[in-house]
Amino acid sequence: MRAACWLARVALEDAVRDLLQRKSLEPGEGNMRSLLVCLEVAYLEDYAALVVRAEYAWSRLSDASHHHAFELGPTFGEVNGLIDAVALVEAGSR
């Protein structure tokens, strides 16, 4: 499950960079938190749901990608839902 979360997170990061480039913003080497803030500024008025979905998915995927002692990993349903959220963000970047 964690591997699926890692792959989904990478796909999400690529989609966020693509969305920023569509607005003529160069993402450069900024960390993902900074890029999400830029995404929020660039898309909040046009497509707020996309921004919220991207921020939520990245946060949950980041948590799910790391092993924490005495903490259960994500369930299949949770991972599936996060992958679906990433797919919606990717669709917005096309």
mmCIF file as gemmi writes it, N, C-alpha and C atoms, coordinates in Angstrom:
data_model
loop_
_atom_site.group_PDB
_atom_site.id
_atom_site.type_symbol
_atom_site.label_atom_id
_atom_site.label_alt_id
_atom_site.label_comp_id
_atom_site.label_asym_id
_atom_site.label_entity_id
_atom_site.label_seq_id
_atom_site.pdbx_PDB_ins_code
_atom_site.Cartn_x
_atom_site.Cartn_y
_atom_site.Cartn_z
_atom_site.occupancy
_atom_site.B_iso_or_equiv
_atom_site.pdbx_formal_charge
_atom_site.auth_seq_id
_atom_site.auth_asym_id
_atom_site.pdbx_PDB_model_num
ATOM 1 N N . MET Axp A 1 ? 0.815 -1.198 0 1 0 ? 1 A 1
ATOM 2 C CA . MET Axp A 1 ? 0 0 0 1 0 ? 1 A 1
ATOM 3 C C . MET Axp A 1 ? 0.859 1.262 0 1 0 ? 1 A 1
ATOM 4 N N . ARG Axp A 2 ? 1.937 1.224 0.759 1 0 ? 2 A 1
ATOM 5 C CA . ARG Axp A 2 ? 2.783 2.42 0.823 1 0 ? 2 A 1
ATOM 6 C C . ARG Axp A 2 ? 3.408 2.736 -0.532 1 0 ? 2 A 1
ATOM 7 N N . ALA Axp A 3 ? 3.754 1.69 -1.278 1 0 ? 3 A 1
ATOM 8 C CA . ALA Axp A 3 ? 4.341 1.916 -2.606 1 0 ? 3 A 1
ATOM 9 C C . ALA Axp A 3 ? 3.33 2.607 -3.518 1 0 ? 3 A 1
ATOM 10 N N . ALA Axp A 4 ? 2.082 2.208 -3.435 1 0 ? 4 A 1
ATOM 11 C CA . ALA Axp A 4 ? 1.04 2.853 -4.237 1 0 ? 4 A 1
ATOM 12 C C . ALA Axp A 4 ? 0.898 4.324 -3.833 1 0 ? 4 A 1
ATOM 13 N N . CYS Axp A 5 ? 1.033 4.605 -2.553 1 0 ? 5 A 1
ATOM 14 C CA . CYS Axp A 5 ? 0.958 5.991 -2.075 1 0 ? 5 A 1
ATOM 15 C C . CYS Axp A 5 ? 2.132 6.813 -2.585 1 0 ? 5 A 1
ATOM 16 N N . TRP Axp A 6 ? 3.31 6.223 -2.587 1 0 ? 6 A 1
ATOM 17 C CA . TRP Axp A 6 ? 4.492 6.918 -3.112 1 0 ? 6 A 1
ATOM 18 C C . TRP Axp A 6 ? 4.288 7.267 -4.584 1 0 ? 6 A 1
ATOM 19 N N . LEU Axp A 7 ? 3.832 6.296 -5.361 1 0 ? 7 A 1
ATOM 20 C CA . LEU Axp A 7 ? 3.635 6.525 -6.794 1 0 ? 7 A 1
ATOM 21 C C . LEU Axp A 7 ? 2.549 7.56 -7.046 1 0 ? 7 A 1
ATOM 22 N N . ALA Axp A 8 ? 1.475 7.506 -6.283 1 0 ? 8 A 1
ATOM 23 C CA . ALA Axp A 8 ? 0.4 8.487 -6.434 1 0 ? 8 A 1
ATOM 24 C C . ALA Axp A 8 ? 0.89 9.88 -6.061 1 0 ? 8 A 1
ATOM 25 N N . ARG Axp A 9 ? 1.726 9.964 -5.044 1 0 ? 9 A 1
ATOM 26 C CA . ARG Axp A 9 ? 2.26 11.27 -4.631 1 0 ? 9 A 1
ATOM 27 C C . ARG Axp A 9 ? 3.149 11.865 -5.714 1 0 ? 9 A 1
ATOM 28 N N . VAL Axp A 10 ? 3.968 11.037 -6.344 1 0 ? 10 A 1
ATOM 29 C CA . VAL Axp A 10 ? 4.818 11.514 -7.444 1 0 ? 10 A 1
ATOM 30 C C . VAL Axp A 10 ? 3.954 12.011 -8.601 1 0 ? 10 A 1
ATOM 31 N N . ALA Axp A 11 ? 2.901 11.263 -8.924 1 0 ? 11 A 1
ATOM 32 C CA . ALA Axp A 11 ? 1.99 11.675 -9.996 1 0 ? 11 A 1
ATOM 33 C C . ALA Axp A 11 ? 1.31 13.002 -9.652 1 0 ? 11 A 1
ATOM 34 N N . LEU Axp A 12 ? 0.932 13.166 -8.395 1 0 ? 12 A 1
ATOM 35 C CA . LEU Axp A 12 ? 0.3 14.403 -7.956 1 0 ? 12 A 1
ATOM 36 C C . LEU Axp A 12 ? 1.275 15.573 -8.062 1 0 ? 12 A 1
ATOM 37 N N . GLU Axp A 13 ? 2.505 15.365 -7.642 1 0 ? 13 A 1
ATOM 38 C CA . GLU Axp A 13 ? 3.505 16.429 -7.723 1 0 ? 13 A 1
ATOM 39 C C . GLU Axp A 13 ? 3.729 16.859 -9.174 1 0 ? 13 A 1
ATOM 40 N N . ASP Axp A 14 ? 3.765 15.902 -10.086 1 0 ? 14 A 1
ATOM 41 C CA . ASP Axp A 14 ? 3.903 16.227 -11.513 1 0 ? 14 A 1
ATOM 42 C C . ASP Axp A 14 ? 2.692 17.014 -12.011 1 0 ? 14 A 1
ATOM 43 N N . ALA Axp A 15 ? 1.507 16.62 -11.59 1 0 ? 15 A 1
ATOM 44 C CA . ALA Axp A 15 ? 0.286 17.305 -12.017 1 0 ? 15 A 1
ATOM 45 C C . ALA Axp A 15 ? 0.255 18.746 -11.505 1 0 ? 15 A 1
ATOM 46 N N . VAL Axp A 16 ? 0.696 18.962 -10.274 1 0 ? 16 A 1
ATOM 47 C CA . VAL Axp A 16 ? 0.729 20.321 -9.716 1 0 ? 16 A 1
ATOM 48 C C . VAL Axp A 16 ? 1.711 21.181 -10.511 1 0 ? 16 A 1
ATOM 49 N N . ARG Axp A 17 ? 2.858 20.627 -10.847 1 0 ? 17 A 1
ATOM 50 C CA . ARG Axp A 17 ? 3.823 21.38 -11.654 1 0 ? 17 A 1
ATOM 51 C C . ARG Axp A 17 ? 3.234 21.72 -13.03 1 0 ? 17 A 1
ATOM 52 N N . ASP Axp A 18 ? 2.533 20.768 -13.628 1 0 ? 18 A 1
ATOM 53 C CA . ASP Axp A 18 ? 1.888 21.009 -14.925 1 0 ? 18 A 1
ATOM 54 C C . ASP Axp A 18 ? 0.828 22.105 -14.826 1 0 ? 18 A 1
ATOM 55 N N . LEU Axp A 19 ? 0.041 22.074 -13.756 1 0 ? 19 A 1
ATOM 56 C CA . LEU Axp A 19 ? -0.991 23.102 -13.572 1 0 ? 19 A 1
ATOM 57 C C . LEU Axp A 19 ? -0.374 24.485 -13.429 1 0 ? 19 A 1
ATOM 58 N N . LEU Axp A 20 ? 0.723 24.585 -12.714 1 0 ? 20 A 1
ATOM 59 C CA . LEU Axp A 20 ? 1.388 25.875 -12.564 1 0 ? 20 A 1
ATOM 60 C C . LEU Axp A 20 ? 1.945 26.356 -13.895 1 0 ? 20 A 1
ATOM 61 N N . GLN Axp A 21 ? 2.507 25.453 -14.672 1 0 ? 21 A 1
ATOM 62 C CA . GLN Axp A 21 ? 3.05 25.837 -15.972 1 0 ? 21 A 1
ATOM 63 C C . GLN Axp A 21 ? 1.944 26.295 -16.921 1 0 ? 21 A 1
ATOM 64 N N . ARG Axp A 22 ? 0.747 25.734 -16.787 1 0 ? 22 A 1
ATOM 65 C CA . ARG Axp A 22 ? -0.382 26.18 -17.618 1 0 ? 22 A 1
ATOM 66 C C . ARG Axp A 22 ? -0.757 27.622 -17.334 1 0 ? 22 A 1
ATOM 67 N N . LYS Axp A 23 ? -0.45 28.094 -16.142 1 0 ? 23 A 1
ATOM 68 C CA . LYS Axp A 23 ? -0.705 29.493 -15.778 1 0 ? 23 A 1
ATOM 69 C C . LYS Axp A 23 ? 0.541 30.357 -15.998 1 0 ? 23 A 1
ATOM 70 N N . SER Axp A 24 ? 1.506 29.819 -16.741 1 0 ? 24 A 1
ATOM 71 C CA . SER Axp A 24 ? 2.767 30.515 -17.053 1 0 ? 24 A 1
ATOM 72 C C . SER Axp A 24 ? 3.598 30.795 -15.808 1 0 ? 24 A 1
ATOM 73 N N . LEU Axp A 25 ? 3.514 29.913 -14.847 1 0 ? 25 A 1
ATOM 74 C CA . LEU Axp A 25 ? 4.328 30 -13.638 1 0 ? 25 A 1
ATOM 75 C C . LEU Axp A 25 ? 5.34 28.87 -13.669 1 0 ? 25 A 1
ATOM 76 N N . GLU Axp A 26 ? 6.599 29.203 -13.489 1 0 ? 26 A 1
ATOM 77 C CA . GLU Axp A 26 ? 7.654 28.193 -13.503 1 0 ? 26 A 1
ATOM 78 C C . GLU Axp A 26 ? 7.838 27.645 -12.088 1 0 ? 26 A 1
ATOM 79 N N . PRO Axp A 27 ? 7.562 26.344 -11.881 1 0 ? 27 A 1
ATOM 80 C CA . PRO Axp A 27 ? 7.663 25.778 -10.525 1 0 ? 27 A 1
ATOM 81 C C . PRO Axp A 27 ? 9.092 25.677 -10.016 1 0 ? 27 A 1
ATOM 82 N N . GLY Axp A 28 ? 10.059 25.592 -10.886 1 0 ? 28 A 1
ATOM 83 C CA . GLY Axp A 28 ? 11.452 25.51 -10.451 1 0 ? 28 A 1
ATOM 84 C C . GLY Axp A 28 ? 11.693 24.335 -9.526 1 0 ? 28 A 1
ATOM 85 N N . GLU Axp A 29 ? 12.497 24.554 -8.531 1 0 ? 29 A 1
ATOM 86 C CA . GLU Axp A 29 ? 12.868 23.5 -7.582 1 0 ? 29 A 1
ATOM 87 C C . GLU Axp A 29 ? 12.187 23.687 -6.229 1 0 ? 29 A 1
ATOM 88 N N . GLY Axp A 30 ? 11.089 24.42 -6.196 1 0 ? 30 A 1
ATOM 89 C CA . GLY Axp A 30 ? 10.386 24.654 -4.941 1 0 ? 30 A 1
ATOM 90 C C . GLY Axp A 30 ? 9.85 23.367 -4.334 1 0 ? 30 A 1
ATOM 91 N N . ASN Axp A 31 ? 9.759 23.354 -3.006 1 0 ? 31 A 1
ATOM 92 C CA . ASN Axp A 31 ? 9.198 22.154 -2.37 1 0 ? 31 A 1
ATOM 93 C C . ASN Axp A 31 ? 7.689 22.133 -2.584 1 0 ? 31 A 1
ATOM 94 N N . MET Axp A 32 ? 7.095 21.007 -2.327 1 0 ? 32 A 1
ATOM 95 C CA . MET Axp A 32 ? 5.685 20.818 -2.649 1 0 ? 32 A 1
ATOM 96 C C . MET Axp A 32 ? 4.778 21.743 -1.842 1 0 ? 32 A 1
ATOM 97 N N . ARG Axp A 33 ? 5.121 22.013 -0.618 1 0 ? 33 A 1
ATOM 98 C CA . ARG Axp A 33 ? 4.289 22.935 0.171 1 0 ? 33 A 1
ATOM 99 C C . ARG Axp A 33 ? 4.241 24.312 -0.488 1 0 ? 33 A 1
ATOM 100 N N . SER Axp A 34 ? 5.392 24.776 -0.965 1 0 ? 34 A 1
ATOM 101 C CA . SER Axp A 34 ? 5.442 26.069 -1.654 1 0 ? 34 A 1
ATOM 102 C C . SER Axp A 34 ? 4.654 26.026 -2.955 1 0 ? 34 A 1
ATOM 103 N N . LEU Axp A 35 ? 4.776 24.915 -3.679 1 0 ? 35 A 1
ATOM 104 C CA . LEU Axp A 35 ? 4.054 24.787 -4.943 1 0 ? 35 A 1
ATOM 105 C C . LEU Axp A 35 ? 2.545 24.743 -4.725 1 0 ? 35 A 1
ATOM 106 N N . LEU Axp A 36 ? 2.116 24.141 -3.637 1 0 ? 36 A 1
ATOM 107 C CA . LEU Axp A 36 ? 0.68 24.106 -3.339 1 0 ? 36 A 1
ATOM 108 C C . LEU Axp A 36 ? 0.15 25.498 -2.999 1 0 ? 36 A 1
ATOM 109 N N . VAL Axp A 37 ? 0.97 26.304 -2.338 1 0 ? 37 A 1
ATOM 110 C CA . VAL Axp A 37 ? 0.564 27.687 -2.057 1 0 ? 37 A 1
ATOM 111 C C . VAL Axp A 37 ? 0.448 28.453 -3.371 1 0 ? 37 A 1
ATOM 112 N N . CYS Axp A 38 ? 1.398 28.255 -4.267 1 0 ? 38 A 1
ATOM 113 C CA . CYS Axp A 38 ? 1.329 28.897 -5.587 1 0 ? 38 A 1
ATOM 114 C C . CYS Axp A 38 ? 0.098 28.433 -6.349 1 0 ? 38 A 1
ATOM 115 N N . LEU Axp A 39 ? -0.203 27.146 -6.257 1 0 ? 39 A 1
ATOM 116 C CA . LEU Axp A 39 ? -1.388 26.599 -6.918 1 0 ? 39 A 1
ATOM 117 C C . LEU Axp A 39 ? -2.65 27.249 -6.366 1 0 ? 39 A 1
ATOM 118 N N . GLU Axp A 40 ? -2.677 27.431 -5.063 1 0 ? 40 A 1
ATOM 119 C CA . GLU Axp A 40 ? -3.838 28.052 -4.428 1 0 ? 40 A 1
ATOM 120 C C . GLU Axp A 40 ? -4.035 29.475 -4.949 1 0 ? 40 A 1
ATOM 121 N N . VAL Axp A 41 ? -2.968 30.23 -5.038 1 0 ? 41 A 1
ATOM 122 C CA . VAL Axp A 41 ? -3.069 31.608 -5.524 1 0 ? 41 A 1
ATOM 123 C C . VAL Axp A 41 ? -3.479 31.63 -6.996 1 0 ? 41 A 1
ATOM 124 N N . ALA Axp A 42 ? -2.926 30.726 -7.79 1 0 ? 42 A 1
ATOM 125 C CA . ALA Axp A 42 ? -3.178 30.723 -9.23 1 0 ? 42 A 1
ATOM 126 C C . ALA Axp A 42 ? -4.574 30.228 -9.593 1 0 ? 42 A 1
ATOM 127 N N . TYR Axp A 43 ? -5.14 29.303 -8.816 1 0 ? 43 A 1
ATOM 128 C CA . TYR Axp A 43 ? -6.381 28.64 -9.218 1 0 ? 43 A 1
ATOM 129 C C . TYR Axp A 43 ? -7.56 28.837 -8.282 1 0 ? 43 A 1
ATOM 130 N N . LEU Axp A 44 ? -7.383 29.506 -7.171 1 0 ? 44 A 1
ATOM 131 C CA . LEU Axp A 44 ? -8.462 29.562 -6.185 1 0 ? 44 A 1
ATOM 132 C C . LEU Axp A 44 ? -9.739 30.169 -6.753 1 0 ? 44 A 1
ATOM 133 N N . GLU Axp A 45 ? -9.613 31.237 -7.512 1 0 ? 45 A 1
ATOM 134 C CA . GLU Axp A 45 ? -10.818 31.866 -8.063 1 0 ? 45 A 1
ATOM 135 C C . GLU Axp A 45 ? -11.422 31.04 -9.196 1 0 ? 45 A 1
ATOM 136 N N . ASP Axp A 46 ? -10.565 30.44 -10.015 1 0 ? 46 A 1
ATOM 137 C CA . ASP Axp A 46 ? -11.029 29.696 -11.184 1 0 ? 46 A 1
ATOM 138 C C . ASP Axp A 46 ? -11.526 28.296 -10.835 1 0 ? 46 A 1
ATOM 139 N N . TYR Axp A 47 ? -10.809 27.632 -9.944 1 0 ? 47 A 1
ATOM 140 C CA . TYR Axp A 47 ? -11.073 26.21 -9.734 1 0 ? 47 A 1
ATOM 141 C C . TYR Axp A 47 ? -10.692 25.818 -8.305 1 0 ? 47 A 1
ATOM 142 N N . ALA Axp A 48 ? -11.442 26.315 -7.352 1 0 ? 48 A 1
ATOM 143 C CA . ALA Axp A 48 ? -11.131 26.1 -5.933 1 0 ? 48 A 1
ATOM 144 C C . ALA Axp A 48 ? -11.158 24.629 -5.548 1 0 ? 48 A 1
ATOM 145 N N . ALA Axp A 49 ? -12.078 23.862 -6.125 1 0 ? 49 A 1
ATOM 146 C CA . ALA Axp A 49 ? -12.187 22.436 -5.776 1 0 ? 49 A 1
ATOM 147 C C . ALA Axp A 49 ? -10.909 21.682 -6.132 1 0 ? 49 A 1
ATOM 148 N N . LEU Axp A 50 ? -10.292 22.054 -7.231 1 0 ? 50 A 1
ATOM 149 C CA . LEU Axp A 50 ? -9.037 21.42 -7.643 1 0 ? 50 A 1
ATOM 150 C C . LEU Axp A 50 ? -7.94 21.673 -6.618 1 0 ? 50 A 1
ATOM 151 N N . VAL Axp A 51 ? -7.86 22.895 -6.131 1 0 ? 51 A 1
ATOM 152 C CA . VAL Axp A 51 ? -6.842 23.267 -5.146 1 0 ? 51 A 1
ATOM 153 C C . VAL Axp A 51 ? -7.049 22.489 -3.851 1 0 ? 51 A 1
ATOM 154 N N . VAL Axp A 52 ? -8.268 22.452 -3.372 1 0 ? 52 A 1
ATOM 155 C CA . VAL Axp A 52 ? -8.571 21.741 -2.125 1 0 ? 52 A 1
ATOM 156 C C . VAL Axp A 52 ? -8.261 20.26 -2.27 1 0 ? 52 A 1
ATOM 157 N N . ARG Axp A 53 ? -8.648 19.685 -3.394 1 0 ? 53 A 1
ATOM 158 C CA . ARG Axp A 53 ? -8.405 18.26 -3.644 1 0 ? 53 A 1
ATOM 159 C C . ARG Axp A 53 ? -6.897 17.969 -3.685 1 0 ? 53 A 1
ATOM 160 N N . ALA Axp A 54 ? -6.137 18.82 -4.347 1 0 ? 54 A 1
ATOM 161 C CA . ALA Axp A 54 ? -4.683 18.619 -4.445 1 0 ? 54 A 1
ATOM 162 C C . ALA Axp A 54 ? -4.017 18.728 -3.077 1 0 ? 54 A 1
ATOM 163 N N . GLU Axp A 55 ? -4.405 19.726 -2.29 1 0 ? 55 A 1
ATOM 164 C CA . GLU Axp A 55 ? -3.808 19.901 -0.965 1 0 ? 55 A 1
ATOM 165 C C . GLU Axp A 55 ? -4.145 18.73 -0.048 1 0 ? 55 A 1
ATOM 166 N N . TYR Axp A 56 ? -5.397 18.296 -0.081 1 0 ? 56 A 1
ATOM 167 C CA . TYR Axp A 56 ? -5.809 17.165 0.76 1 0 ? 56 A 1
ATOM 168 C C . TYR Axp A 56 ? -5.075 15.887 0.345 1 0 ? 56 A 1
ATOM 169 N N . ALA Axp A 57 ? -5.061 15.609 -0.95 1 0 ? 57 A 1
ATOM 170 C CA . ALA Axp A 57 ? -4.431 14.38 -1.431 1 0 ? 57 A 1
ATOM 171 C C . ALA Axp A 57 ? -2.95 14.359 -1.092 1 0 ? 57 A 1
ATOM 172 N N . TRP Axp A 58 ? -2.264 15.481 -1.272 1 0 ? 58 A 1
ATOM 173 C CA . TRP Axp A 58 ? -0.83 15.51 -0.992 1 0 ? 58 A 1
ATOM 174 C C . TRP Axp A 58 ? -0.563 15.294 0.502 1 0 ? 58 A 1
ATOM 175 N N . SER Axp A 59 ? -1.361 15.92 1.335 1 0 ? 59 A 1
ATOM 176 C CA . SER Axp A 59 ? -1.192 15.762 2.779 1 0 ? 59 A 1
ATOM 177 C C . SER Axp A 59 ? -1.394 14.31 3.203 1 0 ? 59 A 1
ATOM 178 N N . ARG Axp A 60 ? -2.489 13.709 2.75 1 0 ? 60 A 1
ATOM 179 C CA . ARG Axp A 60 ? -2.791 12.32 3.133 1 0 ? 60 A 1
ATOM 180 C C . ARG Axp A 60 ? -1.789 11.343 2.527 1 0 ? 60 A 1
ATOM 181 N N . LEU Axp A 61 ? -1.384 11.575 1.282 1 0 ? 61 A 1
ATOM 182 C CA . LEU Axp A 61 ? -0.403 10.683 0.661 1 0 ? 61 A 1
ATOM 183 C C . LEU Axp A 61 ? 0.95 10.788 1.347 1 0 ? 61 A 1
ATOM 184 N N . SER Axp A 62 ? 1.312 11.974 1.782 1 0 ? 62 A 1
ATOM 185 C CA . SER Axp A 62 ? 2.57 12.146 2.513 1 0 ? 62 A 1
ATOM 186 C C . SER Axp A 62 ? 2.539 11.379 3.827 1 0 ? 62 A 1
ATOM 187 N N . ASP Axp A 63 ? 1.422 11.479 4.533 1 0 ? 63 A 1
ATOM 188 C CA . ASP Axp A 63 ? 1.29 10.731 5.788 1 0 ? 63 A 1
ATOM 189 C C . ASP Axp A 63 ? 1.321 9.227 5.523 1 0 ? 63 A 1
ATOM 190 N N . ALA Axp A 64 ? 0.622 8.793 4.492 1 0 ? 64 A 1
ATOM 191 C CA . ALA Axp A 64 ? 0.513 7.359 4.2 1 0 ? 64 A 1
ATOM 192 C C . ALA Axp A 64 ? 1.809 6.765 3.67 1 0 ? 64 A 1
ATOM 193 N N . SER Axp A 65 ? 2.658 7.601 3.094 1 0 ? 65 A 1
ATOM 194 C CA . SER Axp A 65 ? 3.901 7.117 2.5 1 0 ? 65 A 1
ATOM 195 C C . SER Axp A 65 ? 4.988 6.818 3.529 1 0 ? 65 A 1
ATOM 196 N N . HIS Axp A 66 ? 4.825 7.304 4.714 1 0 ? 66 A 1
ATOM 197 C CA . HIS Axp A 66 ? 5.841 7.129 5.749 1 0 ? 66 A 1
ATOM 198 C C . HIS Axp A 66 ? 5.348 6.169 6.829 1 0 ? 66 A 1
ATOM 199 N N . HIS Axp A 67 ? 6.253 5.382 7.305 1 0 ? 67 A 1
ATOM 200 C CA . HIS Axp A 67 ? 5.921 4.432 8.366 1 0 ? 67 A 1
ATOM 201 C C . HIS Axp A 67 ? 6.102 5.117 9.718 1 0 ? 67 A 1
ATOM 202 N N . HIS Axp A 68 ? 5.06 5.089 10.507 1 0 ? 68 A 1
ATOM 203 C CA . HIS Axp A 68 ? 5.108 5.646 11.857 1 0 ? 68 A 1
ATOM 204 C C . HIS Axp A 68 ? 4.855 4.506 12.844 1 0 ? 68 A 1
ATOM 205 N N . ALA Axp A 69 ? 5.695 4.41 13.849 1 0 ? 69 A 1
ATOM 206 C CA . ALA Axp A 69 ? 5.552 3.346 14.839 1 0 ? 69 A 1
ATOM 207 C C . ALA Axp A 69 ? 4.185 3.433 15.517 1 0 ? 69 A 1
ATOM 208 N N . PHE Axp A 70 ? 3.594 2.306 15.752 1 0 ? 70 A 1
ATOM 209 C CA . PHE Axp A 70 ? 2.314 2.188 16.446 1 0 ? 70 A 1
ATOM 210 C C . PHE Axp A 70 ? 1.168 2.892 15.718 1 0 ? 70 A 1
ATOM 211 N N . GLU Axp A 71 ? 1.292 3.029 14.412 1 0 ? 71 A 1
ATOM 212 C CA . GLU Axp A 71 ? 0.231 3.652 13.63 1 0 ? 71 A 1
ATOM 213 C C . GLU Axp A 71 ? -0.127 2.735 12.473 1 0 ? 71 A 1
ATOM 214 N N . LEU Axp A 72 ? -1.411 2.528 12.273 1 0 ? 72 A 1
ATOM 215 C CA . LEU Axp A 72 ? -1.846 1.679 11.178 1 0 ? 72 A 1
ATOM 216 C C . LEU Axp A 72 ? -1.651 2.389 9.847 1 0 ? 72 A 1
ATOM 217 N N . GLY Axp A 73 ? -1.298 1.626 8.836 1 0 ? 73 A 1
ATOM 218 C CA . GLY Axp A 73 ? -1.187 2.173 7.494 1 0 ? 73 A 1
ATOM 219 C C . GLY Axp A 73 ? -2.564 2.407 6.905 1 0 ? 73 A 1
ATOM 220 N N . PRO Axp A 74 ? -2.62 3.039 5.761 1 0 ? 74 A 1
ATOM 221 C CA . PRO Axp A 74 ? -3.916 3.303 5.132 1 0 ? 74 A 1
ATOM 222 C C . PRO Axp A 74 ? -4.57 2.013 4.652 1 0 ? 74 A 1
ATOM 223 N N . THR Axp A 75 ? -5.873 2.009 4.635 1 0 ? 75 A 1
ATOM 224 C CA . THR Axp A 75 ? -6.611 0.851 4.135 1 0 ? 75 A 1
ATOM 225 C C . THR Axp A 75 ? -6.655 0.902 2.61 1 0 ? 75 A 1
ATOM 226 N N . PHE Axp A 76 ? -7.068 -0.21 2.022 1 0 ? 76 A 1
ATOM 227 C CA . PHE Axp A 76 ? -7.196 -0.264 0.573 1 0 ? 76 A 1
ATOM 228 C C . PHE Axp A 76 ? -8.166 0.808 0.077 1 0 ? 76 A 1
ATOM 229 N N . GLY Axp A 77 ? -9.277 0.964 0.77 1 0 ? 77 A 1
ATOM 230 C CA . GLY Axp A 77 ? -10.27 1.965 0.387 1 0 ? 77 A 1
ATOM 231 C C . GLY Axp A 77 ? -9.731 3.386 0.45 1 0 ? 77 A 1
ATOM 232 N N . GLU Axp A 78 ? -8.955 3.674 1.488 1 0 ? 78 A 1
ATOM 233 C CA . GLU Axp A 78 ? -8.364 5.008 1.617 1 0 ? 78 A 1
ATOM 234 C C . GLU Axp A 78 ? -7.384 5.277 0.48 1 0 ? 78 A 1
ATOM 235 N N . VAL Axp A 79 ? -6.531 4.307 0.202 1 0 ? 79 A 1
ATOM 236 C CA . VAL Axp A 79 ? -5.551 4.473 -0.874 1 0 ? 79 A 1
ATOM 237 C C . VAL Axp A 79 ? -6.274 4.628 -2.209 1 0 ? 79 A 1
ATOM 238 N N . ASN Axp A 80 ? -7.291 3.84 -2.425 1 0 ? 80 A 1
ATOM 239 C CA . ASN Axp A 80 ? -8.067 3.931 -3.665 1 0 ? 80 A 1
ATOM 240 C C . ASN Axp A 80 ? -8.684 5.32 -3.815 1 0 ? 80 A 1
ATOM 241 N N . GLY Axp A 81 ? -9.233 5.857 -2.738 1 0 ? 81 A 1
ATOM 242 C CA . GLY Axp A 81 ? -9.816 7.196 -2.768 1 0 ? 81 A 1
ATOM 243 C C . GLY Axp A 81 ? -8.789 8.266 -3.064 1 0 ? 81 A 1
ATOM 244 N N . LEU Axp A 82 ? -7.605 8.12 -2.492 1 0 ? 82 A 1
ATOM 245 C CA . LEU Axp A 82 ? -6.54 9.089 -2.753 1 0 ? 82 A 1
ATOM 246 C C . LEU Axp A 82 ? -6.057 9.019 -4.193 1 0 ? 82 A 1
ATOM 247 N N . ILE Axp A 83 ? -5.967 7.812 -4.721 1 0 ? 83 A 1
ATOM 248 C CA . ILE Axp A 83 ? -5.576 7.658 -6.127 1 0 ? 83 A 1
ATOM 249 C C . ILE Axp A 83 ? -6.629 8.29 -7.037 1 0 ? 83 A 1
ATOM 250 N N . ASP Axp A 84 ? -7.888 8.134 -6.696 1 0 ? 84 A 1
ATOM 251 C CA . ASP Axp A 84 ? -8.958 8.782 -7.464 1 0 ? 84 A 1
ATOM 252 C C . ASP Axp A 84 ? -8.832 10.307 -7.403 1 0 ? 84 A 1
ATOM 253 N N . ALA Axp A 85 ? -8.489 10.842 -6.244 1 0 ? 85 A 1
ATOM 254 C CA . ALA Axp A 85 ? -8.304 12.289 -6.104 1 0 ? 85 A 1
ATOM 255 C C . ALA Axp A 85 ? -7.157 12.77 -6.974 1 0 ? 85 A 1
ATOM 256 N N . VAL Axp A 86 ? -6.072 12.001 -6.999 1 0 ? 86 A 1
ATOM 257 C CA . VAL Axp A 86 ? -4.925 12.358 -7.85 1 0 ? 86 A 1
ATOM 258 C C . VAL Axp A 86 ? -5.349 12.341 -9.32 1 0 ? 86 A 1
ATOM 259 N N . ALA Axp A 87 ? -6.129 11.347 -9.71 1 0 ? 87 A 1
ATOM 260 C CA . ALA Axp A 87 ? -6.593 11.27 -11.102 1 0 ? 87 A 1
ATOM 261 C C . ALA Axp A 87 ? -7.422 12.5 -11.479 1 0 ? 87 A 1
ATOM 262 N N . LEU Axp A 88 ? -8.232 12.998 -10.553 1 0 ? 88 A 1
ATOM 263 C CA . LEU Axp A 88 ? -9.023 14.199 -10.827 1 0 ? 88 A 1
ATOM 264 C C . LEU Axp A 88 ? -8.136 15.427 -10.968 1 0 ? 88 A 1
ATOM 265 N N . VAL Axp A 89 ? -7.095 15.53 -10.153 1 0 ? 89 A 1
ATOM 266 C CA . VAL Axp A 89 ? -6.154 16.645 -10.274 1 0 ? 89 A 1
ATOM 267 C C . VAL Axp A 89 ? -5.404 16.537 -11.602 1 0 ? 89 A 1
ATOM 268 N N . GLU Axp A 90 ? -4.984 15.321 -11.948 1 0 ? 90 A 1
ATOM 269 C CA . GLU Axp A 90 ? -4.3 15.124 -13.23 1 0 ? 90 A 1
ATOM 270 C C . GLU Axp A 90 ? -5.206 15.512 -14.4 1 0 ? 90 A 1
ATOM 271 N N . ALA Axp A 91 ? -6.472 15.164 -14.306 1 0 ? 91 A 1
ATOM 272 C CA . ALA Axp A 91 ? -7.413 15.511 -15.372 1 0 ? 91 A 1
ATOM 273 C C . ALA Axp A 91 ? -7.521 17.032 -15.517 1 0 ? 91 A 1
ATOM 274 N N . GLY Axp A 92 ? -7.429 17.732 -14.403 1 0 ? 92 A 1
ATOM 275 C CA . GLY Axp A 92 ? -7.454 19.194 -14.442 1 0 ? 92 A 1
ATOM 276 C C . GLY Axp A 92 ? -6.206 19.799 -15.039 1 0 ? 92 A 1
ATOM 277 N N . SER Axp A 93 ? -5.124 19.019 -15.059 1 0 ? 93 A 1
ATOM 278 C CA . SER Axp A 93 ? -3.864 19.542 -15.599 1 0 ? 93 A 1
ATOM 279 C C . SER Axp A 93 ? -3.733 19.283 -17.089 1 0 ? 93 A 1
ATOM 280 N N . ARG Axp A 94 ? -4.718 18.619 -17.684 1 0 ? 94 A 1
ATOM 281 C CA . ARG Axp A 94 ? -4.641 18.33 -19.138 1 0 ? 94 A 1
ATOM 282 C C . ARG Axp A 94 ? -5.407 19.333 -19.929 1 0 ? 94 A 1
